[in-house]
Structure formats: structure tokens, C-alpha cells
Amino acid sequence: MQLSQILDEIIRISTKYPEYAVGSLIPILPLVVGIFTKKYATKSSKLIFWFIVFFILTDIPTWITTAMDINNLLYNDTKIYSINIFLLTVYFLGIKRGSDRIVLFSFLSIMGIGLVLQLFGIIEKGKYNWINVLLLGSVAVWYFVRLIDYPKIRDLLVYPFFWFNSGILFYCFSTLLIFFFFQYSITSDIKNQTFFLFRSILEYLTSVMFVLFAIGFWNLKKNAQIKTK
């Protein structure tokens, strides 16, 4: 299949399923904002920035394999595992207590073991991705409570990690909601007809996470100015 044919097929898929195009293009927004505010970057914002780069780069093979009609189910499920693992590592930057880090390492180990088992075909592809999302969401909730009680934060709404954490939290629980609704509310005989509907909803919900990331990057300068006062 020639490059021009692949590009034509990608354009055709994007036109037919614009939600997938939105889901792939929206990360460019926080990427651009992150570049413009890199002067005020923090450790956590740098890691979120590289996560966005990782997300964009790993999304390219999905489009290519889809255009070439190559089965990419294992790749996409592995990508989801990797996304959750990457996002969990962000929290290591803000956690100093040994007991808290042990919990994070435990969660990270569970995700890593699940990824290996999936790659070797020991567990069904994608079946247990919800466990990773639940673990990540639990950390996001815990950290959200911690942010509210943290006395050194003068203005929570201009604190960048508040928006980063909110994006991760929204991604986790919207994903869980869609997953369980899809798994337990739809009879098997119509699953195939509704698959793209639920995938479309998930694409839009994931896009919200990147919009919240962009707001976080946008507030880097304001937060830096508050710290200097």
C-alpha cells in the first residue's frame, strides 16, 4: 500500500469518524500551550508535557494500521496500559512519604504485571484495563483531597497541577463509566452495532482531559507570579 493511499484512507476515516480525528488532534492544544509557557515549567508540567508527546506519537501507528486494515487491537490495548502507567508516574513527583510511595509502587507493579500478562496472551486483551483506570483514578481522588487541604497553595484555580489532576480524574471516571455501561448494559447481539458509538463518546471524554491539561499549562505563569509575591 503506497503512502498516498494510506493518507487518502486516513482522510476518509477522519471524515467518516470525526470524533477520532478530534481525539488525535486535541492533544496538540496543550502541547502548543506547554511550549509557550515552558519558561515557567515545573517538574510535573514537564512530565505531563512529555506524556502528551508520547500520546501523540503512539497515536500515529493506530491511524496507519487502521488505514492499512491491520489488526491493531493488541497495540491499542497495550497503549492504554502504557498511558495509565505514564500518568501514574506523574504522582511520584509530589509524594514524599515512604508509605505513600509504597502504595504507588504497588499500583505501578499491578499495572506492569497486567501489561506483561496481556502481551503474552495469558489474559484477554483489554478485559482488565478498567483495573488500571480504577487504580489511577483512586490516586487522583486522593491527591485532589490533598490539594484542597494543602496550606501552601494560595489560589487553587491557578495551581497547574489542580488542572492536571482534574484532567486525569475526569479521564479515569468517565472511562470507567463508559466501560461498565458498555459491558453490562448492552446485550451481546447488538454490541457490534453500538461499539463505535461508545468509542466515539470515549474519544470526546478523553479530549476533555487534554483541554484541562491546556488550562494547567496556561496557569503556569500566573502560579509563578503568585509564588514571587
Disulfide bonds with the S-S distance in Angstrom:
none
